[in-house]
Amino acid sequence: STYDVIVVGGGHAGCEAALAAARMGMQTALITMRPDKAANMPCNPSIGGIAKSHLVFEVDALGGEIGRNTDLTGIQFRVLNTRKGPAVQANRVQCDKKVYNERMCSVLRHTSNLELVEGNVVRLDIGNDAIRGVVLADGTHITTKAVVICAGTSLRGTIHIGEETTPGGGGDLPAANDLSLSLQSLGLRTARLKTGTPPRLHRDSIDYDLLALQPGTEPPPFFSWTAKRLNGMFHVEHTPEIAEILQMFHVEHSTKNTGKMPAEPDSNLPAHRSLSTAYLPSLMPWEPGANQVPCYLGHTTGETHRIIRENLDRSSLYGGQISGTGVRYCPSVEDKIVKFPDKPQHHVFVEPEGRDTELIYPNGISNSLPRDVQEKMVHSIPGLQSAEILQWAYAIEYDFVDPTELLPTLETK
């Protein structure tokens, strides 16, 4: 097979790269280990926050999908730091993890010039100082003119739970060890980063009476122009033409009977028809911003901090197993206790992972502690004293390529 562009990795960045190339008319392949798990959100199913929300707005302005996908699958919409100045305010949307993944996969499948390829890229094929293609684990060679690598946490990914270490790329995917070695063999400088995720709790085992209710913002603050336009439709007297569009909700539908989603609106169509064919997704699960799901706020206690301090040597982060640098805005709870010893408590945001899932994400207690310590720590938090842990927290360490290896064009040759 031959493509103009090959994108490696199906996370947020990989989906945007593949859609951008395909919408520009390039024959594009998105190669990922699990095509059905594109944009799977293995950690917190939220989009935005400080700094990240600015990026989402910019990608939406450039025609990207992340803002649209967020707004159309969001279950709670908030503006952060409303008591502070506009420079530090930020949108944050809690998404339905399952529906976010399903809708993004639908968009990818219905985009012209784009093919989803299941595979594990193990090597770049370079000849005469130029890219010639990629090689998959099964020996398949795919030729191309350009490769975009969006590997996320999978390059030599290592999962840490206490003193246990296992290879893995996060989200139940294997580590991409060979691709990392291939990049290093080309002379690219790599180093290690570390991030983590908290345990997941059963929603019915939480005492919400001991937590503070956090409702979503009304009217919902959207990222995308698409959602803002759609939201206006739901709050006006519906003309027959608009009513025709609204009948398309809650069903799979194609546009212009082609099964493909056009990249741009058709300027020859009336405004309402242009919106329906160019902007409505192939899957509309609910009215954008409707029926927001509440989140809740709890806090760690002195007992929580004691449990963590007494077991720091059993933490992967402070026990010596991890050498990578922690990414910004995602500190582990061990880091908070060590670096802010004067703080008597830290926030724990109790967030659902979707409308129809039992999984609750306790944002604020990411850690790499052993399982027995995790259980004691969780149960020391008011409201979570009887919480059932469905998935254990872990830290993940992975390779990244030094950004100074890139030219100002964001490419390397």
C-alpha positions as a Markdown table, in Angstrom:
| # | Residue | x | y | z |
|---|---|---|---|---|
| 1 | Ser | 0.0 | 0.0 | 0.0 |
| 2 | Thr | 1.1 | 3.6 | -0.7 |
| 3 | Tyr | -0.1 | 6.7 | 1.1 |
| 4 | Asp | 0.7 | 10.4 | 1.0 |
| 5 | Val | 0.8 | 10.5 | 4.8 |
| 6 | Ile | 0.9 | 7.9 | 7.5 |
| 7 | Val | -0.1 | 8.8 | 11.0 |
| 8 | Val | 1.1 | 6.5 | 13.8 |
| 9 | Gly | -1.1 | 6.4 | 16.9 |
| 10 | Gly | -4.8 | 6.9 | 17.4 |
| 11 | Gly | -5.0 | 9.2 | 20.4 |
| 12 | His | -6.1 | 12.8 | 20.4 |
| 13 | Ala | -3.1 | 14.0 | 18.4 |
| 14 | Gly | -3.2 | 11.1 | 15.9 |
| 15 | Cys | -6.8 | 11.6 | 15.2 |
| 16 | Glu | -6.3 | 15.3 | 14.5 |
| 17 | Ala | -3.3 | 14.7 | 12.3 |
| 18 | Ala | -5.0 | 12.1 | 10.2 |
| 19 | Leu | -8.2 | 14.1 | 9.8 |
| 20 | Ala | -6.2 | 17.2 | 8.9 |
| 21 | Ala | -4.2 | 15.4 | 6.2 |
| 22 | Ala | -7.2 | 13.6 | 4.8 |
| 23 | Arg | -9.3 | 16.8 | 4.7 |
| 24 | Met | -6.5 | 18.5 | 2.7 |
| 25 | Gly | -6.9 | 15.8 | 0.1 |
| 26 | Met | -4.0 | 13.6 | 1.1 |
| 27 | Gln | -4.4 | 9.8 | 0.9 |
| 28 | Thr | -3.9 | 9.1 | 4.6 |
| 29 | Ala | -3.5 | 6.0 | 6.7 |
| 30 | Leu | -4.0 | 6.1 | 10.5 |
| 31 | Ile | -2.1 | 3.1 | 11.9 |
| 32 | Thr | -3.1 | 2.1 | 15.4 |
| 33 | Met | -3.0 | -1.1 | 17.4 |
| 34 | Arg | -6.8 | -0.8 | 18.1 |
| 35 | Pro | -8.8 | 1.1 | 15.4 |
| 36 | Asp | -11.9 | 0.6 | 17.5 |
| 37 | Lys | -10.3 | 2.4 | 20.4 |
| 38 | Ala | -9.2 | 5.6 | 18.7 |
| 39 | Ala | -9.4 | 8.6 | 21.1 |
| 40 | Asn | -10.1 | 6.1 | 23.9 |
| 41 | Met | -9.2 | 8.5 | 26.7 |
| 42 | Pro | -7.5 | 5.9 | 29.0 |
| 43 | Cys | -7.1 | 8.5 | 31.8 |
| 44 | Asn | -9.6 | 11.2 | 32.7 |
| 45 | Pro | -12.3 | 11.5 | 30.1 |
| 46 | Ser | -12.2 | 15.3 | 30.2 |
| 47 | Ile | -11.0 | 18.0 | 27.8 |
| 48 | Gly | -9.7 | 21.4 | 28.6 |
| 49 | Gly | -8.4 | 23.0 | 31.7 |
| 50 | Ile | -5.7 | 25.5 | 32.2 |
| 51 | Ala | -3.5 | 25.9 | 29.0 |
| 52 | Lys | -5.1 | 22.8 | 27.3 |
| 53 | Ser | -8.4 | 24.6 | 26.7 |
| 54 | His | -6.6 | 27.3 | 24.7 |
| 55 | Leu | -5.2 | 24.6 | 22.4 |
| 56 | Val | -8.6 | 23.0 | 21.9 |
| 57 | Phe | -10.0 | 26.4 | 20.8 |
| 58 | Glu | -7.1 | 26.8 | 18.4 |
| 59 | Val | -7.6 | 23.4 | 16.9 |
| 60 | Asp | -11.3 | 24.0 | 16.4 |
| 61 | Ala | -10.6 | 27.3 | 14.7 |
| 62 | Leu | -8.3 | 25.4 | 12.3 |
| 63 | Gly | -11.1 | 22.9 | 11.5 |
| 64 | Gly | -10.1 | 20.1 | 13.9 |
| 65 | Glu | -12.4 | 17.7 | 15.6 |
| 66 | Ile | -11.5 | 17.6 | 19.3 |
| 67 | Gly | -13.7 | 20.6 | 20.2 |
| 68 | Arg | -16.6 | 19.4 | 18.3 |
| 69 | Asn | -16.3 | 15.8 | 19.6 |
| 70 | Thr | -16.0 | 17.2 | 23.1 |
| 71 | Asp | -19.1 | 19.4 | 22.9 |
| 72 | Leu | -21.3 | 16.7 | 21.3 |
| 73 | Thr | -20.3 | 14.0 | 23.9 |
| 74 | Gly | -19.9 | 16.2 | 27.0 |
| 75 | Ile | -21.9 | 15.4 | 30.1 |
| 76 | Gln | -20.7 | 18.4 | 32.2 |
| 77 | Phe | -19.5 | 21.8 | 31.1 |
| 78 | Arg | -17.6 | 24.3 | 33.4 |
| 79 | Val | -15.5 | 27.4 | 33.3 |
| 80 | Leu | -12.6 | 27.2 | 35.7 |
| 81 | Asn | -11.2 | 30.2 | 37.8 |
| 82 | Thr | -14.3 | 32.4 | 37.3 |
| 83 | Arg | -13.2 | 34.4 | 40.4 |
| 84 | Lys | -9.9 | 35.3 | 38.7 |
| 85 | Gly | -9.1 | 37.3 | 35.6 |
| 86 | Pro | -9.9 | 36.1 | 32.1 |
| 87 | Ala | -6.3 | 35.2 | 31.3 |
| 88 | Val | -6.4 | 32.2 | 33.7 |
| 89 | Gln | -10.0 | 31.2 | 33.0 |
| 90 | Ala | -10.5 | 28.0 | 31.1 |
| 91 | Asn | -13.2 | 25.7 | 29.8 |
| 92 | Arg | -13.3 | 22.2 | 31.0 |
| 93 | Val | -15.7 | 19.5 | 29.8 |
| 94 | Gln | -16.3 | 16.1 | 31.3 |
| 95 | Cys | -17.1 | 13.7 | 28.4 |
| 96 | Asp | -18.8 | 10.4 | 28.2 |
| 97 | Lys | -15.7 | 8.2 | 27.7 |
| 98 | Lys | -17.5 | 5.5 | 25.7 |
| 99 | Val | -19.5 | 7.8 | 23.5 |
| 100 | Tyr | -16.4 | 10.1 | 22.9 |
| 101 | Asn | -14.6 | 7.1 | 21.5 |
| 102 | Glu | -17.5 | 5.9 | 19.4 |
| 103 | Arg | -18.2 | 9.2 | 17.8 |
| 104 | Met | -14.5 | 9.9 | 17.0 |
| 105 | Cys | -14.3 | 6.4 | 15.4 |
| 106 | Ser | -17.4 | 7.2 | 13.4 |
| 107 | Val | -15.9 | 10.5 | 12.1 |
| 108 | Leu | -12.7 | 8.7 | 11.1 |
| 109 | Arg | -14.6 | 6.0 | 9.3 |
| 110 | His | -16.7 | 8.5 | 7.4 |
| 111 | Thr | -13.9 | 10.8 | 6.3 |
| 112 | Ser | -12.8 | 10.7 | 2.7 |
| 113 | Asn | -9.2 | 9.9 | 1.9 |
| 114 | Leu | -8.7 | 8.3 | 5.3 |
| 115 | Glu | -8.1 | 4.6 | 6.0 |
| 116 | Leu | -7.8 | 3.0 | 9.4 |
| 117 | Val | -5.1 | 0.4 | 9.5 |
| 118 | Glu | -4.7 | -2.0 | 12.4 |
| 119 | Gly | -1.1 | -2.6 | 13.2 |
| 120 | Asn | 2.0 | -2.0 | 15.4 |
| 121 | Val | 4.6 | 0.1 | 13.7 |
| 122 | Val | 8.1 | -1.2 | 14.7 |
| 123 | Arg | 10.4 | 0.7 | 12.4 |
| 124 | Leu | 10.7 | 3.7 | 10.0 |
| 125 | Asp | 12.1 | 2.9 | 6.6 |
| 126 | Ile | 14.6 | 5.6 | 5.7 |
| 127 | Gly | 16.6 | 5.7 | 2.4 |
| 128 | Asn | 18.8 | 8.5 | 1.1 |
| 129 | Asp | 17.9 | 10.6 | 4.1 |
| 130 | Ala | 14.2 | 10.5 | 3.3 |
| 131 | Ile | 11.3 | 8.6 | 4.6 |
| 132 | Arg | 10.2 | 5.7 | 2.4 |
| 133 | Gly | 7.6 | 4.0 | 4.7 |
| 134 | Val | 7.0 | 2.1 | 7.9 |
| 135 | Val | 7.3 | -1.5 | 8.8 |
| 136 | Leu | 4.7 | -3.3 | 10.9 |
| 137 | Ala | 5.3 | -6.0 | 13.5 |
| 138 | Asp | 4.1 | -8.7 | 11.1 |
| 139 | Gly | 6.6 | -7.6 | 8.5 |
| 140 | Thr | 4.2 | -5.6 | 6.3 |
| 141 | His | 5.8 | -2.6 | 4.6 |
| 142 | Ile | 3.7 | 0.4 | 3.8 |
| 143 | Thr | 5.2 | 3.2 | 1.7 |
| 144 | Thr | 4.6 | 6.9 | 2.1 |
| 145 | Lys | 5.9 | 10.4 | 1.6 |
| 146 | Ala | 5.6 | 11.5 | 5.2 |
| 147 | Val | 5.1 | 10.0 | 8.6 |
| 148 | Val | 3.5 | 11.7 | 11.7 |
| 149 | Ile | 4.3 | 10.0 | 14.9 |
| 150 | Cys | 1.7 | 10.5 | 17.7 |
| 151 | Ala | 2.8 | 7.7 | 20.1 |
| 152 | Gly | 1.4 | 9.1 | 23.4 |
| 153 | Thr | 2.6 | 7.1 | 26.3 |
| 154 | Ser | 3.4 | 3.9 | 24.4 |
| 155 | Leu | 7.1 | 4.4 | 23.5 |
| 156 | Arg | 8.8 | 1.9 | 25.9 |
| 157 | Gly | 5.9 | 2.4 | 28.2 |
| 158 | Thr | 6.2 | 0.9 | 31.7 |
| 159 | Ile | 3.3 | 0.5 | 34.1 |
| 160 | His | 4.2 | 1.0 | 37.8 |
| 161 | Ile | 2.0 | -0.1 | 40.8 |
| 162 | Gly | 4.1 | 0.1 | 44.0 |
| 163 | Glu | 7.1 | -2.2 | 43.4 |
| 164 | Glu | 5.5 | -3.9 | 40.5 |
| 165 | Thr | 6.5 | -2.9 | 36.9 |
| 166 | Thr | 5.1 | -4.3 | 33.7 |
| 167 | Pro | 5.5 | -3.2 | 30.1 |
| 168 | Gly | 2.4 | -1.4 | 28.7 |
| 169 | Gly | 1.4 | 1.7 | 26.7 |
| 170 | Gly | -1.7 | 2.6 | 28.8 |
| 171 | Gly | -5.3 | 1.9 | 28.1 |
| 172 | Asp | -4.6 | -1.9 | 28.0 |
| 173 | Leu | -2.4 | -1.4 | 25.0 |
| 174 | Pro | 1.1 | -3.0 | 24.7 |
| 175 | Ala | 4.3 | -0.9 | 24.8 |
| 176 | Ala | 5.9 | 0.2 | 21.5 |
| 177 | Asn | 9.4 | -0.8 | 22.3 |
| 178 | Asp | 10.7 | -1.4 | 18.8 |
| 179 | Leu | 9.5 | 1.9 | 17.5 |
| 180 | Ser | 11.3 | 3.8 | 20.3 |
| 181 | Leu | 14.5 | 1.9 | 19.5 |
| 182 | Ser | 14.0 | 2.7 | 15.8 |
| 183 | Leu | 13.8 | 6.5 | 16.5 |
| 184 | Gln | 16.9 | 6.3 | 18.7 |
| 185 | Ser | 18.8 | 4.5 | 16.0 |
| 186 | Leu | 18.1 | 7.4 | 13.7 |
| 187 | Gly | 20.0 | 9.7 | 16.1 |
| 188 | Leu | 16.9 | 11.3 | 17.7 |
| 189 | Arg | 17.4 | 12.2 | 21.4 |
| 190 | Thr | 14.9 | 10.6 | 23.7 |
| 191 | Ala | 14.2 | 11.0 | 27.4 |
| 192 | Arg | 11.6 | 9.7 | 29.8 |
| 193 | Leu | 8.3 | 11.3 | 31.0 |
| 194 | Lys | 6.0 | 10.1 | 33.7 |
| 195 | Thr | 2.3 | 10.5 | 34.3 |
| 196 | Gly | -0.3 | 8.6 | 36.2 |
| 197 | Thr | -4.0 | 7.8 | 36.9 |
| 198 | Pro | -6.1 | 7.3 | 40.0 |
| 199 | Pro | -8.1 | 4.2 | 40.9 |
| 200 | Arg | -11.6 | 3.9 | 39.5 |
| 201 | Leu | -14.4 | 3.5 | 42.0 |
| 202 | His | -17.9 | 2.1 | 41.8 |
| 203 | Arg | -20.5 | 4.9 | 41.6 |
| 204 | Asp | -22.9 | 3.1 | 43.9 |
| 205 | Ser | -20.4 | 2.7 | 46.7 |
| 206 | Ile | -19.9 | 6.4 | 47.3 |
| 207 | Asp | -21.6 | 8.4 | 50.0 |
| 208 | Tyr | -22.5 | 11.5 | 48.1 |
| 209 | Asp | -24.0 | 13.2 | 51.2 |
| 210 | Leu | -20.5 | 13.8 | 52.5 |
| 211 | Leu | -19.4 | 15.5 | 49.2 |
| 212 | Ala | -20.1 | 18.9 | 47.8 |
| 213 | Leu | -22.3 | 19.0 | 44.7 |
| 214 | Gln | -20.7 | 20.6 | 41.7 |
| 215 | Pro | -23.3 | 21.2 | 38.9 |
| 216 | Gly | -22.4 | 22.1 | 35.4 |
| 217 | Thr | -22.4 | 25.7 | 34.1 |
| 218 | Glu | -25.6 | 27.0 | 32.4 |
| 219 | Pro | -25.7 | 27.9 | 29.7 |
| 220 | Pro | -23.0 | 25.3 | 28.8 |
| 221 | Pro | -19.8 | 26.9 | 27.6 |
| 222 | Phe | -18.8 | 25.2 | 24.3 |
| 223 | Phe | -15.5 | 24.8 | 22.6 |
| 224 | Ser | -16.7 | 24.5 | 19.0 |
| 225 | Trp | -18.5 | 26.8 | 16.6 |
| 226 | Thr | -20.5 | 23.8 | 15.6 |
| 227 | Ala | -22.0 | 23.3 | 19.0 |
| 228 | Lys | -22.7 | 27.0 | 19.5 |
| 229 | Arg | -24.7 | 27.0 | 16.2 |
| 230 | Leu | -26.5 | 23.7 | 17.1 |
| 231 | Asn | -27.3 | 25.0 | 20.5 |
| 232 | Gly | -29.0 | 28.0 | 19.0 |
| 233 | Met | -31.3 | 25.7 | 17.0 |
| 234 | Phe | -32.7 | 24.1 | 20.1 |
| 235 | His | -33.7 | 27.4 | 21.7 |
| 236 | Val | -35.6 | 29.0 | 18.8 |
| 237 | Glu | -39.0 | 28.4 | 17.3 |
| 238 | His | -38.3 | 25.6 | 14.9 |
| 239 | Thr | -39.2 | 26.2 | 11.3 |
| 240 | Pro | -40.1 | 23.2 | 9.2 |
| 241 | Glu | -36.6 | 23.2 | 7.7 |
| 242 | Ile | -34.9 | 23.2 | 11.2 |
| 243 | Ala | -37.4 | 20.5 | 12.4 |
| 244 | Glu | -36.2 | 18.3 | 9.5 |
| 245 | Ile | -32.6 | 18.6 | 10.7 |
| 246 | Leu | -33.6 | 17.8 | 14.3 |
| 247 | Gln | -35.2 | 14.5 | 13.2 |
| 248 | Met | -31.6 | 13.4 | 12.3 |
| 249 | Phe | -30.6 | 13.3 | 16.0 |
| 250 | His | -30.1 | 9.9 | 17.8 |
| 251 | Val | -29.5 | 8.0 | 14.6 |
| 252 | Glu | -26.6 | 7.1 | 12.4 |
| 253 | His | -26.9 | 9.1 | 9.2 |
| 254 | Ser | -24.8 | 10.0 | 6.2 |
| 255 | Thr | -24.5 | 13.2 | 4.3 |
| 256 | Lys | -25.6 | 13.7 | 0.7 |
| 257 | Asn | -26.2 | 9.9 | 0.6 |
| 258 | Thr | -22.4 | 9.4 | 0.2 |
| 259 | Gly | -21.6 | 8.1 | 3.7 |
| 260 | Lys | -18.8 | 10.7 | 3.8 |
| 261 | Met | -18.5 | 13.8 | 5.9 |
| 262 | Pro | -17.5 | 16.8 | 3.8 |
| 263 | Ala | -14.6 | 18.8 | 5.2 |
| 264 | Glu | -16.3 | 22.2 | 4.5 |
| 265 | Pro | -19.8 | 23.5 | 4.2 |
| 266 | Asp | -21.4 | 23.5 | 0.7 |
| 267 | Ser | -21.7 | 27.2 | -0.1 |
| 268 | Asn | -24.4 | 26.5 | -2.7 |
| 269 | Leu | -26.8 | 25.2 | -0.1 |
| 270 | Pro | -29.1 | 27.2 | 2.2 |
| 271 | Ala | -27.7 | 27.9 | 5.6 |
| 272 | His | -29.7 | 25.3 | 7.4 |
| 273 | Arg | -29.0 | 22.6 | 4.9 |
| 274 | Ser | -25.3 | 23.5 | 4.8 |
| 275 | Leu | -25.2 | 23.1 | 8.6 |
| 276 | Ser | -26.9 | 19.7 | 8.4 |
| 277 | Thr | -24.6 | 18.3 | 5.8 |
| 278 | Ala | -21.3 | 19.8 | 6.8 |
| 279 | Tyr | -21.4 | 20.1 | 10.5 |
| 280 | Leu | -23.8 | 17.6 | 12.0 |
| 281 | Pro | -21.8 | 14.5 | 13.1 |
| 282 | Ser | -22.5 | 11.0 | 12.0 |
| 283 | Leu | -23.5 | 10.2 | 15.5 |
| 284 | Met | -25.4 | 12.7 | 17.7 |
| 285 | Pro | -26.0 | 11.1 | 21.1 |
| 286 | Trp | -28.0 | 13.9 | 22.7 |
| 287 | Glu | -28.7 | 17.6 | 22.4 |
| 288 | Pro | -25.4 | 19.4 | 23.0 |
| 289 | Gly | -25.1 | 20.5 | 26.7 |
| 290 | Ala | -28.4 | 18.9 | 27.7 |
| 291 | Asn | -29.0 | 17.0 | 30.9 |
| 292 | Gln | -25.6 | 17.7 | 32.5 |
| 293 | Val | -24.4 | 15.2 | 35.0 |
| 294 | Pro | -23.2 | 16.5 | 38.4 |
| 295 | Cys | -19.7 | 16.0 | 39.8 |
| 296 | Tyr | -18.8 | 16.2 | 43.5 |
| 297 | Leu | -16.0 | 17.6 | 45.5 |
| 298 | Gly | -14.3 | 15.9 | 48.5 |
| 299 | His | -11.0 | 16.4 | 50.3 |
| 300 | Thr | -8.1 | 14.4 | 51.6 |
| 301 | Thr | -7.6 | 14.4 | 55.4 |
| 302 | Gly | -4.7 | 14.2 | 57.8 |
| 303 | Glu | -5.2 | 10.5 | 57.9 |
| 304 | Thr | -4.9 | 10.3 | 54.1 |
| 305 | His | -1.6 | 12.2 | 54.3 |
| 306 | Arg | -0.3 | 10.0 | 57.1 |
| 307 | Ile | -1.0 | 6.9 | 55.1 |
| 308 | Ile | 0.8 | 8.3 | 52.1 |
| 309 | Arg | 3.9 | 9.6 | 54.1 |
| 310 | Glu | 4.4 | 6.3 | 55.9 |
| 311 | Asn | 4.4 | 4.4 | 52.6 |
| 312 | Leu | 6.4 | 6.7 | 50.3 |
| 313 | Asp | 9.2 | 4.1 | 50.1 |
| 314 | Arg | 6.7 | 1.7 | 48.6 |
| 315 | Ser | 5.6 | 4.2 | 46.0 |
| 316 | Ser | 7.1 | 3.7 | 42.5 |
| 317 | Leu | 7.7 | 7.4 | 42.3 |
| 318 | Tyr | 9.6 | 7.8 | 45.6 |
| 319 | Gly | 10.9 | 4.2 | 45.9 |
| 320 | Gly | 13.3 | 4.7 | 43.0 |
| 321 | Gln | 11.6 | 2.7 | 40.2 |
| 322 | Ile | 10.7 | 5.9 | 38.2 |
| 323 | Ser | 13.3 | 8.2 | 36.7 |
| 324 | Gly | 11.1 | 10.1 | 34.3 |
| 325 | Thr | 10.0 | 13.7 | 34.8 |
| 326 | Gly | 6.4 | 14.3 | 35.8 |
| 327 | Val | 4.3 | 16.3 | 33.3 |
| 328 | Arg | 2.8 | 19.6 | 34.4 |
| 329 | Tyr | -0.8 | 19.9 | 35.7 |
| 330 | Cys | -0.9 | 16.2 | 36.5 |
| 331 | Pro | 0.9 | 15.8 | 39.9 |
| 332 | Ser | 0.5 | 12.5 | 41.8 |
| 333 | Val | -0.9 | 12.7 | 45.3 |
| 334 | Glu | 2.5 | 11.6 | 46.6 |
| 335 | Asp | 4.0 | 14.7 | 45.0 |
| 336 | Lys | 1.4 | 16.9 | 46.6 |
| 337 | Ile | 2.0 | 15.5 | 50.1 |
| 338 | Val | 5.8 | 15.9 | 49.8 |
| 339 | Lys | 6.0 | 19.3 | 48.1 |
| 340 | Phe | 3.2 | 20.9 | 50.0 |
| 341 | Pro | 3.6 | 19.5 | 53.6 |
| 342 | Asp | 1.8 | 22.6 | 55.1 |
| 343 | Lys | -1.5 | 21.9 | 53.2 |
| 344 | Pro | -4.0 | 20.1 | 55.6 |
| 345 | Gln | -6.1 | 18.8 | 52.6 |
| 346 | His | -6.2 | 18.5 | 48.9 |
| 347 | His | -9.2 | 18.5 | 46.5 |
| 348 | Val | -10.7 | 15.2 | 45.3 |
| 349 | Phe | -13.1 | 15.7 | 42.4 |
| 350 | Val | -15.5 | 12.8 | 42.1 |
| 351 | Glu | -16.3 | 12.6 | 38.4 |
| 352 | Pro | -18.4 | 10.1 | 36.4 |
| 353 | Glu | -16.8 | 8.6 | 33.3 |
| 354 | Gly | -20.1 | 8.6 | 31.4 |
| 355 | Arg | -23.9 | 8.5 | 31.7 |
| 356 | Asp | -24.2 | 4.7 | 31.7 |
| 357 | Thr | -21.1 | 3.5 | 33.4 |
| 358 | Glu | -20.4 | 2.5 | 37.0 |
| 359 | Leu | -16.9 | 3.9 | 36.8 |
| 360 | Ile | -16.1 | 7.0 | 38.9 |
| 361 | Tyr | -12.8 | 8.9 | 38.4 |
| 362 | Pro | -11.5 | 10.5 | 41.7 |
| 363 | Asn | -9.6 | 13.3 | 40.2 |
| 364 | Gly | -6.7 | 14.4 | 42.5 |
| 365 | Ile | -5.4 | 11.1 | 43.9 |
| 366 | Ser | -3.3 | 9.8 | 41.0 |
| 367 | Asn | -0.6 | 7.6 | 42.5 |
| 368 | Ser | 1.8 | 4.7 | 42.1 |
| 369 | Leu | 1.2 | 3.2 | 45.5 |
| 370 | Pro | 0.7 | -0.6 | 46.2 |
| 371 | Arg | -2.8 | -1.9 | 46.1 |
| 372 | Asp | -3.2 | -2.3 | 49.9 |
| 373 | Val | -2.0 | 1.3 | 50.5 |
| 374 | Gln | -4.3 | 2.6 | 47.8 |
| 375 | Glu | -7.3 | 1.0 | 49.5 |
| 376 | Lys | -6.5 | 2.5 | 52.9 |
| 377 | Met | -5.9 | 5.9 | 51.3 |
| 378 | Val | -9.2 | 5.9 | 49.4 |
| 379 | His | -11.2 | 4.8 | 52.5 |
| 380 | Ser | -9.6 | 7.7 | 54.5 |
| 381 | Ile | -11.4 | 10.3 | 52.4 |
| 382 | Pro | -14.9 | 11.3 | 53.6 |
| 383 | Gly | -17.5 | 10.1 | 51.2 |
| 384 | Leu | -15.2 | 7.3 | 49.9 |
| 385 | Gln | -14.9 | 5.4 | 53.2 |
| 386 | Ser | -16.8 | 2.4 | 51.7 |
| 387 | Ala | -15.8 | 2.9 | 48.1 |
| 388 | Glu | -15.3 | -0.2 | 46.0 |
| 389 | Ile | -12.2 | 0.0 | 43.9 |
| 390 | Leu | -12.8 | -1.4 | 40.4 |
| 391 | Gln | -9.4 | -0.5 | 38.8 |
| 392 | Trp | -6.1 | 0.2 | 40.5 |
| 393 | Ala | -4.2 | 3.4 | 40.1 |
| 394 | Tyr | -0.8 | 3.3 | 38.3 |
| 395 | Ala | 2.0 | 5.5 | 37.0 |
| 396 | Ile | 3.2 | 5.1 | 33.5 |
| 397 | Glu | 6.7 | 6.0 | 32.3 |
| 398 | Tyr | 7.5 | 6.4 | 28.6 |
| 399 | Asp | 9.9 | 7.8 | 26.0 |
| 400 | Phe | 9.5 | 11.1 | 24.3 |
| 401 | Val | 11.6 | 12.7 | 21.6 |
| 402 | Asp | 13.4 | 15.9 | 22.6 |
| 403 | Pro | 11.3 | 18.8 | 21.1 |
| 404 | Thr | 14.5 | 20.6 | 20.1 |
| 405 | Glu | 15.0 | 17.8 | 17.5 |
| 406 | Leu | 12.3 | 19.5 | 15.5 |
| 407 | Leu | 12.8 | 22.2 | 13.0 |
| 408 | Pro | 10.7 | 25.4 | 13.2 |
| 409 | Thr | 8.4 | 23.7 | 10.7 |
| 410 | Leu | 7.7 | 21.0 | 13.4 |
| 411 | Glu | 9.4 | 18.4 | 11.3 |
| 412 | Thr | 12.6 | 16.5 | 11.4 |
| 413 | Lys | 14.5 | 15.1 | 8.4 |
